[in-house]
Amino acid sequence: MDIQLAQRLSVALLPMARLIRTAVRAAPPLPVVPYAQVEVLRVVQDRPGISVGGVAEMLQLAPNTVSTLVKALVSAGLVDQQAVAGRGRTTTLSLTRKAEEMIEIWDRRRAEILGDVLDSMSPAAVQQISDALPHLLELQQALEEKIADLRG
């Protein structure tokens, strides 16, 4: 294993998501939603009908923390929470149309910002980034598998 490469990759990638989020939020008129709530929205988007416990497991957060986040999202009109008949307090979560539209705006803005930044770079650098994408996606898949293995 190349520990130096792993460390350099971690240092390079760690601020990337934060920088993209900051750039997206810097351009109005996007609603400011706390990042923890955005993470819940993304999980619900990927897995409609998931339970609060399922979100907690996916994000490795305490169920009561996720419950508090979900309550805020329901109050904001971003998540629908439906009781599951015969399952006690179990509920399922889904995005509202308002949340779907907001996420579409975020995603479009993210693509515009990244597009602008890529346009400011040399064609050779953009090509190298493009060439690296399949490998970064492979890395993402391997990380997801590692997490599944660690969770047992």
N, CA, C and O of each residue as an XYZ file, in Angstrom:
608
protein
N       0.846     -1.181      0.000
C       0.000      0.000      0.000
C       0.888      1.240      0.000
O       1.896      1.304      0.705
N       0.496      2.213     -0.798
C       1.221      3.476     -0.881
C       0.574      4.472      0.080
O      -0.353      5.190     -0.293
N       1.070      4.511      1.318
C       0.477      5.355      2.354
C       0.616      6.838      2.008
O      -0.260      7.636      2.345
N       1.700      7.210      1.345
C       1.869      8.617      0.969
C       0.813      9.033     -0.058
O       0.260     10.130      0.033
N       0.535      8.177     -1.018
C      -0.503      8.477     -1.997
C      -1.851      8.582     -1.298
O      -2.629      9.491     -1.588
N      -2.135      7.667     -0.385
C      -3.397      7.697      0.351
C      -3.537      8.997      1.139
O      -4.610      9.599      1.161
N      -2.471      9.421      1.775
C      -2.505     10.678      2.535
C      -2.687     11.885      1.612
O      -3.468     12.785      1.921
N      -1.981     11.911      0.494
C      -2.108     13.027     -0.457
C      -3.515     13.080     -1.040
O      -4.080     14.160     -1.213
N      -4.077     11.917     -1.341
C      -5.434     11.862     -1.868
C      -6.436     12.379     -0.848
O      -7.343     13.141     -1.185
N      -6.267     11.964      0.388
C      -7.152     12.435      1.457
C      -7.066     13.948      1.609
O      -8.090     14.619      1.741
N      -5.860     14.485      1.592
C      -5.659     15.928      1.725
C      -6.279     16.667      0.533
O      -6.826     17.758      0.696
N      -6.195     16.082     -0.648
C      -6.743     16.735     -1.844
C      -8.273     16.686     -1.868
O      -8.923     17.662     -2.242
N      -8.844     15.548     -1.469
C     -10.292     15.381     -1.580
C     -11.069     15.972     -0.415
O     -12.204     16.414     -0.592
N     -10.484     15.987      0.753
C     -11.203     16.430      1.944
C     -11.832     17.807      1.783
O     -13.018     17.962      2.074
N     -11.091     18.810      1.334
C     -11.715     20.131      1.223
C     -12.592     20.293     -0.021
O     -13.347     21.261     -0.112
N     -12.509     19.369     -0.975
C     -13.211     19.546     -2.250
C     -14.725     19.670     -2.071
O     -15.329     20.603     -2.601
N     -15.342     18.753     -1.340
C     -16.795     18.815     -1.149
C     -17.190     20.081     -0.395
O     -18.203     20.707     -0.708
N     -16.394     20.450      0.591
C     -16.681     21.666      1.353
C     -16.590     22.897      0.466
O     -17.438     23.785      0.552
N     -15.579     22.961     -0.380
C     -15.419     24.098     -1.281
C     -16.573     24.187     -2.271
O     -17.051     25.281     -2.571
N     -17.016     23.062     -2.772
C     -18.139     23.054     -3.709
C     -19.400     23.522     -2.996
O     -20.139     24.346     -3.535
N     -19.661     23.011     -1.788
C     -20.832     23.446     -1.008
C     -20.781     24.951     -0.756
O     -21.789     25.643     -0.899
N     -19.618     25.448     -0.385
C     -19.465     26.871     -0.094
C     -19.744     27.702     -1.339
O     -20.415     28.731     -1.259
N     -19.241     27.268     -2.477
C     -19.463     27.995     -3.727
C     -20.940     27.988     -4.109
O     -21.469     29.004     -4.560
N     -21.601     26.859     -3.933
C     -23.029     26.764     -4.264
C     -23.836     27.687     -3.363
O     -24.746     28.372     -3.830
N     -23.516     27.709     -2.092
C     -24.264     28.540     -1.132
C     -23.945     30.027     -1.279
O     -24.742     30.870     -0.866
N     -22.795     30.358     -1.858
C     -22.381     31.757     -1.957
C     -23.201     32.534     -2.977
O     -23.260     33.762     -2.926
N     -23.826     31.830     -3.891
C     -24.584     32.504     -4.948
C     -26.074     32.445     -4.628
O     -26.673     31.370     -4.685
N     -26.683     33.584     -4.293
C     -28.106     33.597     -3.978
C     -28.925     33.260     -5.225
O     -28.381     33.338     -6.326
N     -30.148     32.905     -5.115
C     -31.017     32.946     -3.946
C     -31.302     31.558     -3.378
O     -32.452     31.246     -3.070
N     -30.303     30.746     -3.237
C     -30.520     29.392     -2.722
C     -30.837     29.414     -1.237
O     -30.230     30.166     -0.474
N     -31.794     28.585     -0.830
C     -32.084     28.506      0.606
C     -30.910     27.867      1.336
O     -30.283     26.931      0.839
N     -30.632     28.379      2.501
C     -29.557     27.817      3.316
C     -30.161     26.754      4.220
O     -30.993     27.040      5.080
N     -29.727     25.539      4.006
C     -30.179     24.397      4.795
C     -28.939     23.838      5.475
O     -27.927     23.617      4.809
N     -28.988     23.605      6.779
C     -27.812     23.050      7.464
C     -27.335     21.768      6.786
O     -28.134     20.955      6.322
N     -26.025     21.611      6.742
C     -25.447     20.491      6.014
C     -25.960     19.139      6.531
O     -26.175     18.224      5.736
N     -26.155     19.002      7.825
C     -26.667     17.729      8.367
C     -28.041     17.417      7.778
O     -28.350     16.258      7.498
N     -28.861     18.443      7.590
C     -30.174     18.231      6.984
C     -30.037     17.878      5.503
O     -30.795     17.058      4.985
N     -29.081     18.492      4.833
C     -28.837     18.163      3.426
C     -28.447     16.696      3.293
O     -28.893     16.010      2.374
N     -27.619     16.224      4.209
C     -27.222     14.816      4.173
C     -28.445     13.903      4.315
O     -28.549     12.893      3.618
N     -29.358     14.252      5.202
C     -30.589     13.468      5.358
C     -31.393     13.520      4.065
O     -31.883     12.491      3.602
N     -31.533     14.695      3.482
C     -32.272     14.827      2.223
C     -31.665     13.945      1.131
O     -32.394     13.298      0.380
N     -30.353     13.918      1.043
C     -29.689     13.103      0.015
C     -29.938     11.608      0.236
O     -30.145     10.870     -0.728
N     -29.921     11.161      1.475
C     -30.204      9.752      1.753
C     -31.641      9.427      1.386
O     -31.903      8.398      0.763
N     -32.574     10.288      1.762
C     -33.990     10.056      1.444
C     -34.195     10.098     -0.070
O     -34.998      9.336     -0.609
N     -33.484     10.972     -0.746
C     -33.566     11.036     -2.209
C     -33.110      9.706     -2.829
O     -33.745      9.197     -3.753
N     -32.022      9.159     -2.320
C     -31.475      7.913     -2.847
C     -32.299      6.689     -2.465
O     -32.298      5.686     -3.179
N     -33.008      6.777     -1.325
C     -33.754      5.623     -0.801
C     -35.135      6.054     -0.311
O     -35.400      6.049      0.891
N     -36.020      6.430     -1.251
C     -37.377      6.828     -0.828
C     -38.034      5.704     -0.018
O     -37.912      4.527     -0.356
N     -38.725      6.088      1.047
C     -39.374      5.099      1.899
C     -38.502      4.596      3.030
O     -38.929      3.749      3.815
N     -37.282      5.109      3.124
C     -36.375      4.699      4.196
C     -36.935      5.172      5.542
O     -37.672      6.156      5.605
N     -36.584      4.476      6.590
C     -37.014      4.865      7.939
C     -35.977      5.795      8.568
O     -34.862      5.940      8.065
N     -36.367      6.414      9.669
C     -35.425      7.247     10.427
C     -34.230      6.398     10.849
O     -33.086      6.840     10.747
N     -34.490      5.191     11.320
C     -33.404      4.293     11.719
C     -32.485      3.952     10.561
O     -31.271      3.841     10.735
N     -33.063      3.786      9.380
C     -32.257      3.512      8.188
C     -31.355      4.678      7.842
O     -30.194      4.486      7.482
N     -31.886      5.891      7.949
C     -31.071      7.087      7.699
C     -29.951      7.153      8.732
O     -28.802      7.431      8.392
N     -30.289      6.899      9.990
C     -29.282      6.937     11.056
C     -28.158      5.947     10.767
O     -26.982      6.260     10.950
N     -28.523      4.767     10.321
C     -27.510      3.757     10.008
C     -26.647      4.204      8.828
O     -25.424      4.066      8.867
N     -27.276      4.736      7.782
C     -26.528      5.176      6.602
C     -25.531      6.282      6.949
O     -24.401      6.289      6.459
N     -25.961      7.216      7.800
C     -25.112      8.356      8.130
C     -24.264      8.142      9.378
O     -23.461      9.000      9.746
N     -24.448      6.980     10.033
C     -23.713      6.684     11.266
C     -23.960      7.754     12.318
O     -23.032      8.259     12.950
N     -25.247      8.091     12.489
C     -25.670      9.050     13.503
C     -26.631      8.367     14.462
O     -27.222      7.338     14.134
N     -26.783      8.938     15.636
C     -27.740      8.421     16.607
C     -29.154      8.622     16.062
O     -29.447      9.669     15.484
N     -30.036      7.628     16.239
C     -31.411      7.761     15.752
C     -32.117      9.012     16.279
O     -32.882      9.633     15.541
N     -31.878      9.398     17.541
C     -32.547     10.594     18.057
C     -32.046     11.859     17.356
O     -32.802     12.819     17.203
N     -30.790     11.869     16.932
C     -30.259     13.001     16.167
C     -30.963     13.097     14.820
O     -31.384     14.176     14.403
N     -31.086     11.962     14.149
C     -31.765     11.944     12.849
C     -33.233     12.316     13.018
O     -33.790     13.040     12.193
N     -33.857     11.825     14.079
C     -35.253     12.166     14.341
C     -35.430     13.676     14.463
O     -36.391     14.233     13.933
N     -34.516     14.333     15.153
C     -34.571     15.792     15.293
C     -34.389     16.480     13.935
O     -35.091     17.441     13.623
N     -33.453     15.987     13.140
C     -33.232     16.549     11.807
C     -34.475     16.364     10.933
O     -34.873     17.275     10.207
N     -35.080     15.183     11.009
C     -36.277     14.895     10.211
C     -37.429     15.801     10.633
O     -38.157     16.315      9.784
N     -37.598     15.999     11.930
C     -38.668     16.893     12.397
C     -38.508     18.291     11.802
O     -39.490     18.910     11.391
N     -37.288     18.781     11.758
C     -37.039     20.102     11.173
C     -37.348     20.100      9.676
O     -37.903     21.067      9.153
N     -36.989     19.021      8.993
C     -37.248     18.928      7.555
C     -38.744     18.806      7.257
O     -39.233     19.360      6.272
N     -39.460     18.088      8.104
C     -40.922     17.986      7.956
C     -41.543     19.361      8.176
O     -42.406     19.784      7.408
N     -41.106     20.058      9.222
C     -41.625     21.401      9.515
C     -41.352     22.382      8.382
O     -42.150     23.284      8.130
N     -40.221     22.203      7.699
C     -39.858     23.080      6.588
C     -40.552     22.692      5.286
O     -40.399     23.365      4.267
N     -41.320     21.595      5.328
C     -42.026     21.156      4.128
C     -41.134     20.456      3.123
O     -41.440     20.434      1.931
N     -40.026     19.880      3.593
C     -39.077     19.232      2.690
C     -39.165     17.712      2.699
O     -38.734     17.059      1.749
N     -39.721     17.146      3.768
C     -39.839     15.692      3.888
C     -41.248     15.345      4.331
O     -41.828     15.996      5.200
N     -41.786     14.298      3.708
C     -43.049     13.705      4.162
C     -42.696     12.508      5.036
O     -41.835     11.703      4.680
N     -43.362     12.395      6.175
C     -43.133     11.287      7.093
C     -44.466     10.571      7.273
O     -45.443     11.158      7.738
N     -44.491      9.291      6.895
C     -45.727      8.506      6.943
C     -45.572      7.335      7.897
O     -44.571      6.621      7.856
N     -46.574      7.137      8.762
C     -46.563      5.996      9.680
C     -46.738      4.702      8.892
O     -47.446      4.664      7.886
N     -46.090      3.655      9.360
C     -46.219      2.333      8.755
C     -47.230      1.549      9.581
O     -47.005      1.298     10.765
N     -48.339      1.162      8.965
C     -49.407      0.458      9.673
C     -48.874     -0.819     10.313
O     -48.179     -1.615      9.680
N     -49.220     -0.991     11.588
C     -48.837     -2.197     12.318
C     -47.380     -2.264     12.719
O     -46.917     -3.317     13.159
N     -46.643     -1.180     12.584
C     -45.209     -1.192     12.909
C     -44.871     -0.225     14.025
O     -43.754      0.289     14.076
N     -45.813      0.032     14.920
C     -45.536      0.912     16.058
C     -45.239      2.326     15.619
O     -46.023      2.950     14.904
N     -44.094      2.824     16.056
C     -43.712      4.209     15.745
C     -42.890      4.314     14.454
O     -42.398      5.394     14.126
N     -42.737      3.221     13.730
C     -41.943      3.243     12.506
C     -42.622      4.096     11.443
O     -43.828      4.001     11.214
N     -41.814      4.928     10.805
C     -42.315      5.774      9.721
C     -41.408      5.635      8.507
O     -40.263      5.194      8.607
N     -41.950      6.021      7.363
C     -41.139      6.078      6.152
C     -41.017      7.534      5.731
O     -41.876      8.365      6.028
N     -39.936      7.816      5.038
C     -39.628      9.184      4.650
C     -39.564      9.298      3.130
O     -39.094      8.393      2.441
N     -40.042     10.420      2.631
C     -39.906     10.724      1.206
C     -39.763     12.233      1.053
O     -40.179     13.009      1.913
N     -39.168     12.620     -0.061
C     -38.994     14.043     -0.328
C     -40.298     14.642     -0.824
O     -41.079     13.978     -1.506
N     -40.524     15.883     -0.480
C     -41.644     16.626     -1.045
C     -41.196     17.212     -2.386
O     -40.007     17.223     -2.705
N     -42.143     17.687     -3.147
C     -41.814     18.333     -4.419
C     -40.914     19.548     -4.165
O     -39.995     19.818     -4.937
N     -41.184     20.269     -3.087
C     -40.358     21.428     -2.727
C     -38.891     21.021     -2.561
O     -37.995     21.707     -3.051
N     -38.652     19.910     -1.872
C     -37.278     19.430     -1.668
C     -36.662     18.990     -2.990
O     -35.497     19.279     -3.261
N     -37.439     18.293     -3.809
C     -36.918     17.841     -5.105
C     -36.489     19.034     -5.959
O     -35.439     19.000     -6.601
N     -37.310     20.089     -5.962
C     -36.973     21.290     -6.738
C     -35.731     21.972     -6.180
O     -34.884     22.442     -6.940
N     -35.621     22.026     -4.862
C     -34.467     22.652     -4.231
C     -33.189     21.872     -4.576
O     -32.161     22.471     -4.892
N     -33.256     20.552     -4.516
C     -32.095     19.720     -4.843
C     -31.719     19.885     -6.312
O     -30.536     19.928     -6.651
N     -32.720     19.979     -7.181
C     -32.438     20.215     -8.606
C     -31.685     21.527     -8.793
O     -30.748     21.596     -9.589
N     -32.087     22.569     -8.067
C     -31.402     23.867     -8.149
C     -29.965     23.728     -7.656
O     -29.034     24.206     -8.304
N     -29.782     23.067     -6.498
C     -28.425     22.867     -5.968
C     -27.559     22.133     -6.983
O     -26.427     22.534     -7.252
N     -28.106     21.043     -7.550
C     -27.325     20.232     -8.486
C     -26.973     21.017     -9.749
O     -25.854     20.926    -10.255
N     -27.932     21.784    -10.250
C     -27.676     22.603    -11.439
C     -26.612     23.664    -11.131
O     -25.694     23.886    -11.921
N     -26.750     24.313     -9.973
C     -25.780     25.338     -9.579
C     -24.394     24.723     -9.412
O     -23.397     25.310     -9.833
N     -24.329     23.562     -8.809
C     -23.039     22.877     -8.625
C     -22.392     22.619     -9.991
O     -21.200     22.865    -10.173
N     -23.181     22.124    -10.943
C     -22.649     21.843    -12.278
C     -22.195     23.125    -12.966
O     -21.158     23.136    -13.630
N     -22.959     24.204    -12.816
C     -22.568     25.484    -13.426
C     -21.256     25.994    -12.848
O     -20.374     26.441    -13.581
N     -21.138     25.921    -11.533
C     -19.914     26.408    -10.876
C     -18.715     25.575    -11.287
O     -17.667     26.114    -11.643
N     -18.872     24.255    -11.237
C     -17.764     23.395    -11.639
C     -17.437     23.599    -13.117
O     -16.268     23.577    -13.502
N     -18.456     23.796    -13.940
C     -18.222     24.067    -15.358
C     -17.424     25.343    -15.558
O     -16.497     25.380    -16.367
N     -17.783     26.394    -14.819
C     -17.042     27.654    -14.907
C     -15.582     27.462    -14.494
O     -14.668     27.982    -15.134
N     -15.382     26.714    -13.423
C     -14.013     26.491    -12.946
C     -13.230     25.667    -13.965
O     -12.076     25.975    -14.260
N     -13.855     24.623    -14.499
C     -13.168     23.809    -15.507
C     -12.829     24.639    -16.743
O     -11.767     24.463    -17.340
N     -13.732     25.545    -17.128
C     -13.477     26.414    -18.286
C     -12.273     27.321    -18.057
O     -11.634     27.754    -19.015
N     -11.962     27.612    -16.803
C     -10.832     28.492    -16.503
C      -9.500     27.737    -16.472
O      -8.434     28.344    -16.361
N      -9.574     26.420    -16.570
C      -8.368     25.599    -16.498
C      -7.864     25.266    -17.902
O      -8.581     25.423    -18.891
N      -6.642     24.815    -17.962
C      -6.073     24.448    -19.266
C      -6.789     23.210    -19.808
O      -7.247     22.370    -19.033
N      -6.886     23.094    -21.135
C      -7.509     21.903    -21.720
C      -6.821     20.608    -21.270
O      -7.481     19.585    -21.089
N      -5.521     20.653    -21.094
C      -4.791     19.451    -20.661
C      -5.210     19.043    -19.249
O      -5.395     17.858    -18.973
N      -5.358     20.019    -18.361
C      -5.773     19.721    -16.982
C      -7.189     19.166    -16.969
O      -7.481     18.210    -16.250
N      -8.066     19.765    -17.764
C      -9.461     19.281    -17.827
C      -9.483     17.852    -18.356
O     -10.235     17.019    -17.851
N      -8.673     17.560    -19.362
C      -8.618     16.204    -19.911
C      -8.126     15.213    -18.861
O      -8.642     14.099    -18.769
N      -7.133     15.612    -18.072
C      -6.630     14.712    -17.024
C      -7.700     14.457    -15.966
O      -7.836     13.337    -15.473
N      -8.452     15.487    -15.621
C      -9.553     15.304    -14.663
C     -10.589     14.355    -15.251
O     -11.069     13.448    -14.571
N     -10.926     14.568    -16.509
C     -11.891     13.702    -17.181
C     -11.402     12.253    -17.215
O     -12.170     11.324    -16.965
N     -10.137     12.075    -17.523
C      -9.559     10.729    -17.568
C      -9.547     10.063    -16.200
O      -9.619      8.838    -16.104
N      -9.454     10.870    -15.134
C      -9.403     10.316    -13.775
C     -10.782      9.933    -13.240
O     -10.877      9.152    -12.293
N     -11.857     10.473    -13.834
C     -13.201     10.233    -13.289
C     -13.554      8.757    -13.125
O     -14.047      8.388    -12.059
N     -13.332      7.896    -14.111
C     -13.671      6.475    -13.898
C     -12.929      5.877    -12.703
O     -13.470      5.034    -11.987
N     -11.712      6.309    -12.498
C     -10.922      5.784    -11.379
C     -11.432      6.325    -10.042
O     -11.433      5.610     -9.040
N     -11.864      7.583    -10.030
C     -12.439      8.149     -8.810
C     -13.763      7.453     -8.472
O     -14.059      7.217     -7.301
N     -14.547      7.131     -9.485
C     -15.793      6.390     -9.244
C     -15.498      4.980     -8.740
O     -16.221      4.457     -7.891
N     -14.445      4.372     -9.259
C     -14.018      3.062     -8.765
C     -13.581      3.161     -7.300
O     -13.887      2.284     -6.493
N     -12.869      4.231     -6.969
C     -12.459      4.478     -5.584
C     -13.683      4.650     -4.698
O     -13.730      4.108     -3.594
N     -14.672      5.398     -5.170
C     -15.905      5.580     -4.410
C     -16.580      4.236     -4.139
O     -16.991      3.962     -3.011
N     -16.692      3.409     -5.159
C     -17.310      2.082     -4.995
C     -16.528      1.236     -3.996
O     -17.116      0.553     -3.156
N     -15.216      1.283     -4.090
C     -14.386      0.510     -3.159
C     -14.561      1.008     -1.729
O     -14.571      0.207     -0.794
N     -14.698      2.318     -1.547
C     -14.935      2.866     -0.205
C     -16.295      2.416      0.334
O     -16.417      2.078      1.512
N     -17.304      2.411     -0.519
C     -18.624      1.942     -0.092
C     -18.565      0.477      0.330
O     -19.185      0.091      1.320
N     -17.823     -0.338     -0.416
C     -17.672     -1.748     -0.059
C     -16.897     -1.909      1.247
O     -17.221     -2.773      2.061
N     -15.875     -1.079      1.446
C     -15.092     -1.122      2.693
C     -15.968     -0.787      3.880
O     -15.883     -1.435      4.923
N     -16.818      0.231      3.727
C     -17.728      0.598      4.801
C     -18.677     -0.561      5.106
O     -18.912     -0.880      6.272
N     -19.212     -1.180      4.085
C     -20.111     -2.332      4.298
C     -19.388     -3.443      5.029
O     -19.966     -4.072      5.915
N     -18.139     -3.701      4.680
C     -17.345     -4.731      5.371
C     -17.100     -4.362      6.831
O     -17.206     -5.209      7.719
N     -16.775     -3.106      7.072
C     -16.511     -2.652      8.448
C     -17.749     -2.730      9.332
O     -17.660     -3.006     10.528
N     -18.918     -2.479      8.714
C     -20.164     -2.556      9.468
C     -20.595     -3.989      9.740
O     -21.457     -4.252     10.579
N     -19.971     -4.912      9.005
C     -20.237     -6.325      9.237
C     -21.516     -6.747      8.653
O     -21.889     -7.915      8.761
